[in-house]
Amino acid sequence: MTKPQGALRNRIAVITGAAGGIGSAVARAYAEQGGRLALVDRSVELLAPIQEELARGGHEVLPIAVDLRDEASVQSAFRKIREQLGEPDILVNNAGIDTTSRLVDMPTQMWDEMMAVNLRSVFLTTREVLPGMIARKWGRIINTASQLGHKGAADMVHYCAAKAGVIGFTRALAYEVAASGVTVNAVCPGPIDTPLLQALPQAWLDKKRAELPIGRFGRVEEVAPAFVLLASEQGSYFIGSTVNMNGGDYMI
């Protein structure tokens, strides 16, 4: 195994939604910076490509299958992480889904699923890591939100409400734990070229691309460096912030 180096040397990092586009990019970036990684997603089969890629590079990776909507499943997953890696130093709440529907036509199940995956999961996982972080007086919690949590979007009331909730959660928790050496921040990407984005209706994608001042969707490599900064010692003065790389879709 290669000797860990970099800004996250020997830090234990948990990344949810690690099989996805942004999640796997963050995993690569953290591994390059010396992090010891627990990669979390719905199944170990989904995680296999990124796990094998990082393992070939000599990086320590623990794949974890978990239903992030379920309290017992989350608790079991974090027990396994603590047993095999140790107490997490960094939590990246990146798991998420995205669908479209006019509110007038939206089934209650679609709303509930969005809230469970995109917001409830952030609460469940964060609650698991906070006691250890507070006890050690050091921790980093980084939540993937969205520029749409700031500005909204037609056909995505449920998604925008969940991501606005993540932003509110981030700011409120930052007030609670900053004095304990734990930073809580959010990354708010614009539309990033990932399978999650490409699964949206083509008409929605075409309209959104035309709205962007930069004229294109983002790349995961343009997002991952923000997660590295916020997880590092150099990111210690970011408290309750939202880091917005969105191609100019929302300027703040």
Backbone torsions as a table, in degrees:
resi	resn	phi	psi	omega
1	MET	NA	138.6	-179.5
2	THR	-68.8	149.2	177.7
3	LYS	-71.7	125.0	-177.8
4	PRO	-61.6	136.8	175.4
5	GLN	-139.1	167.5	172.5
6	GLY	105.5	-177.4	-172.2
7	ALA	-67.6	-20.4	-178.1
8	LEU	-115.0	27.2	-175.8
9	ARG	-52.7	119.6	177.2
10	ASN	67.0	6.2	173.7
11	ARG	-73.6	137.6	177.7
12	ILE	-91.1	117.9	-175.5
13	ALA	-120.2	131.9	174.7
14	VAL	-106.1	126.4	-179.7
15	ILE	-122.0	115.9	176.0
16	THR	-89.6	155.0	-174.3
17	GLY	62.8	33.6	-171.3
18	ALA	-73.6	-13.3	178.3
19	ALA	-82.8	-14.9	-176.2
20	GLY	-80.9	-178.0	-175.2
21	GLY	-62.6	-55.6	179.5
22	ILE	-69.6	-42.5	-178.7
23	GLY	-59.4	-44.2	-179.8
24	SER	-69.7	-33.6	176.9
25	ALA	-66.3	-39.9	176.7
26	VAL	-65.5	-40.7	178.2
27	ALA	-60.0	-43.9	177.9
28	ARG	-62.0	-44.8	-178.1
29	ALA	-64.5	-41.7	179.3
30	TYR	-67.2	-40.1	178.3
31	ALA	-62.1	-41.8	179.2
32	GLU	-62.9	-26.9	-179.5
33	GLN	-94.3	10.7	173.4
34	GLY	91.4	9.8	-179.5
35	GLY	-71.6	151.1	171.2
36	ARG	-101.1	121.9	-161.9
37	LEU	-112.7	134.6	163.1
38	ALA	-107.0	115.5	-178.2
39	LEU	-100.9	123.5	-171.9
40	VAL	-116.9	131.8	172.7
41	ASP	-159.5	-172.9	-174.3
42	ARG	-67.6	-28.1	-179.4
43	SER	-151.9	155.3	177.0
44	VAL	-70.5	-23.9	177.2
45	GLU	-64.2	-40.6	177.1
46	LEU	-64.4	-33.0	-177.2
47	LEU	-82.7	-14.3	-172.7
48	ALA	-54.0	-45.3	-177.7
49	PRO	-60.7	-47.2	-178.4
50	ILE	-73.1	-35.4	176.9
51	GLN	-61.3	-47.0	-178.0
52	GLU	-66.7	-39.2	178.1
53	GLU	-60.0	-47.3	-178.1
54	LEU	-71.7	-36.4	178.7
55	ALA	-63.3	-37.0	177.5
56	ARG	-62.1	-29.0	177.9
57	GLY	-85.1	3.9	177.5
58	GLY	84.4	17.8	-176.4
59	HIS	-94.4	145.5	179.7
60	GLU	-81.7	121.0	-175.0
61	VAL	-138.0	131.6	175.1
62	LEU	-117.7	111.5	177.5
63	PRO	-82.9	137.2	-177.4
64	ILE	-132.7	124.6	173.5
65	ALA	-93.8	130.5	-177.2
66	VAL	-154.8	146.4	169.5
67	ASP	-93.3	101.5	-174.3
68	LEU	-68.6	-10.0	176.6
69	ARG	-81.0	-17.6	-169.6
70	ASP	-106.6	124.4	-175.7
71	GLU	-60.5	-46.4	-178.2
72	ALA	-64.7	-39.3	179.0
73	SER	-64.4	-41.3	178.5
74	VAL	-65.8	-44.8	179.6
75	GLN	-60.7	-42.9	178.6
76	SER	-63.1	-42.3	-179.9
77	ALA	-62.2	-42.9	-178.1
78	PHE	-74.1	-27.9	171.0
79	ARG	-61.5	-43.4	179.3
80	LYS	-63.8	-41.0	178.6
81	ILE	-62.3	-45.7	-179.6
82	ARG	-64.4	-38.2	-179.5
83	GLU	-68.1	-38.9	-171.8
84	GLN	-97.0	-26.7	179.9
85	LEU	-117.7	-39.5	-174.8
86	GLY	123.3	-176.1	179.5
87	GLU	-67.9	130.4	180.0
88	PRO	-64.6	137.8	172.4
89	ASP	-93.4	-29.3	-173.5
90	ILE	-133.4	133.9	173.1
91	LEU	-124.4	123.1	173.5
92	VAL	-109.3	109.1	177.3
93	ASN	-87.9	90.4	-172.9
94	ASN	-114.3	-13.6	-177.5
95	ALA	-60.9	140.5	179.3
96	GLY	-171.4	162.3	174.3
97	ILE	-128.6	166.3	178.9
98	ASP	-149.2	128.5	176.3
99	THR	-139.8	170.1	179.3
100	THR	-127.7	142.8	174.9
101	SER	-171.8	141.2	167.1
102	ARG	-65.1	140.7	-177.0
103	LEU	-58.3	-37.8	-177.2
104	VAL	-62.7	-24.1	-179.4
105	ASP	-105.5	0.7	-170.2
106	MET	-76.7	123.4	174.3
107	PRO	-68.3	146.8	178.2
108	THR	-57.6	-35.8	-179.6
109	GLN	-62.3	-36.1	179.0
110	MET	-66.3	-42.6	176.9
111	TRP	-61.9	-49.4	-177.0
112	ASP	-62.9	-39.6	179.2
113	GLU	-64.5	-41.0	178.3
114	MET	-61.9	-45.4	-179.8
115	MET	-66.0	-37.8	-178.8
116	ALA	-66.4	-46.3	-175.7
117	VAL	-78.1	-43.3	-170.6
118	ASN	-91.7	-17.0	-177.0
119	LEU	-128.1	-52.0	179.3
120	ARG	-57.0	-40.0	-178.6
121	SER	-60.8	-35.7	179.5
122	VAL	-63.8	-41.9	176.3
123	PHE	-62.5	-47.7	-175.1
124	LEU	-64.6	-45.1	-177.5
125	THR	-72.1	-39.9	-179.4
126	THR	-63.8	-40.1	178.7
127	ARG	-61.6	-30.0	179.7
128	GLU	-69.5	-37.2	-172.8
129	VAL	-92.4	-20.8	-172.5
130	LEU	-60.8	-44.0	-177.4
131	PRO	-56.3	-44.4	179.5
132	GLY	-66.0	-40.7	179.3
133	MET	-64.3	-44.7	-179.2
134	ILE	-64.5	-40.6	-179.8
135	ALA	-63.6	-35.7	-178.5
136	ARG	-89.9	-4.7	-179.5
137	LYS	61.5	32.2	177.1
138	TRP	-159.6	132.7	175.9
139	GLY	-175.1	156.2	178.2
140	ARG	-134.0	121.7	174.6
141	ILE	-118.1	122.9	-175.8
142	ILE	-126.8	119.1	-175.8
143	ASN	-108.2	130.1	175.4
144	THR	-82.0	112.2	175.8
145	ALA	-106.5	-133.0	-178.1
146	SER	-171.4	151.4	174.0
147	GLN	-63.2	-22.6	178.8
148	LEU	-72.7	-17.2	171.7
149	GLY	-69.6	-20.9	174.1
150	HIS	-88.0	-47.7	-166.8
151	LYS	-105.3	-19.9	-177.4
152	GLY	80.0	168.6	178.3
153	ALA	-164.2	137.9	175.7
154	ALA	-60.5	146.5	178.5
155	ASP	73.3	6.7	-178.4
156	MET	-138.3	38.9	-179.8
157	VAL	-58.4	-42.9	-178.2
158	HIS	-66.2	-43.1	179.6
159	TYR	-65.4	-46.1	-179.4
160	CYS	-64.4	-39.2	178.3
161	ALA	-64.3	-41.8	179.7
162	ALA	-65.5	-43.6	-178.3
163	LYS	-71.5	-34.6	172.3
164	ALA	-63.3	-35.9	175.5
165	GLY	-63.1	-39.2	177.3
166	VAL	-62.7	-41.9	178.4
167	ILE	-63.6	-44.9	177.3
168	GLY	-63.1	-42.2	176.3
169	PHE	-57.8	-45.7	-178.9
170	THR	-59.2	-49.0	-176.8
171	ARG	-66.5	-43.3	-178.1
172	ALA	-66.1	-44.7	-179.5
173	LEU	-66.6	-33.8	178.0
174	ALA	-57.7	-38.7	176.7
175	TYR	-63.0	-37.1	-175.8
176	GLU	-70.2	-37.4	-165.1
177	VAL	-117.5	-3.7	-176.9
178	ALA	-58.9	-38.9	-178.9
179	ALA	-68.4	-14.8	178.1
180	SER	-93.4	7.8	179.1
181	GLY	83.7	13.6	-179.5
182	VAL	-109.4	124.2	176.9
183	THR	-100.7	143.3	178.5
184	VAL	-129.8	120.9	-177.4
185	ASN	-141.1	165.0	178.1
186	ALA	-124.8	143.5	170.2
187	VAL	-106.2	128.8	-174.7
188	CYS	-117.8	77.3	-179.6
189	PRO	-68.2	152.2	166.0
190	GLY	-80.3	-159.8	179.5
191	PRO	-67.8	116.6	-177.4
192	ILE	-111.0	137.1	-175.4
193	ASP	-70.7	90.4	179.4
194	THR	-134.4	166.5	175.2
195	PRO	-57.1	-33.8	178.8
196	LEU	-61.6	-44.3	178.6
197	LEU	-67.6	-45.7	-174.8
198	GLN	-67.2	-15.0	177.2
199	ALA	-78.5	-9.9	178.9
200	LEU	-75.8	160.1	-179.0
201	PRO	-58.0	141.9	-176.8
202	GLN	-60.4	-37.0	179.4
203	ALA	-62.7	-38.8	178.2
204	TRP	-65.5	-43.4	-179.6
205	LEU	-63.0	-43.3	-179.2
206	ASP	-63.5	-41.5	179.5
207	LYS	-65.0	-44.0	-178.5
208	LYS	-66.3	-42.2	179.1
209	ARG	-60.2	-40.2	-179.1
210	ALA	-67.2	-23.9	-179.5
211	GLU	-80.8	-17.9	-172.2
212	LEU	-79.8	124.6	176.5
213	PRO	-56.1	-33.5	-179.4
214	ILE	-77.9	-17.2	173.8
215	GLY	79.1	12.2	179.8
216	ARG	-155.6	163.4	172.9
217	PHE	-79.3	157.9	-179.6
218	GLY	-79.8	169.7	176.9
219	ARG	-113.8	149.4	-177.3
220	VAL	-60.6	-30.2	179.4
221	GLU	-67.1	-16.8	177.1
222	GLU	-87.8	-10.0	-178.3
223	VAL	-100.6	-41.9	-171.7
224	ALA	-56.0	-38.4	-178.3
225	PRO	-58.8	-30.3	178.0
226	ALA	-65.4	-36.8	178.0
227	PHE	-67.1	-35.2	177.1
228	VAL	-65.8	-47.8	180.0
229	LEU	-58.0	-48.8	-176.0
230	LEU	-67.1	-23.6	179.7
231	ALA	-86.8	-11.0	-170.9
232	SER	-97.6	172.8	173.6
233	GLU	-62.1	-33.3	-179.1
234	GLN	-66.4	-16.7	179.4
235	GLY	-95.4	15.6	-170.9
236	SER	-68.8	-17.3	-178.2
237	TYR	-97.9	2.9	170.9
238	PHE	-83.8	114.1	-177.7
239	ILE	-131.2	114.0	178.7
240	GLY	65.4	25.3	-175.3
241	SER	-88.6	162.7	169.4
242	THR	-120.1	119.2	179.5
243	VAL	-95.0	117.3	-168.1
244	ASN	-112.3	98.3	168.7
245	MET	-109.1	105.5	-171.4
246	ASN	-143.0	17.9	176.7
247	GLY	66.5	16.7	-179.6
248	GLY	88.7	7.5	-179.4
249	ASP	-64.7	-33.9	175.9
250	TYR	-142.5	119.6	-175.8
251	MET	-107.8	121.7	-178.1
252	ILE	-144.2	NA	NA
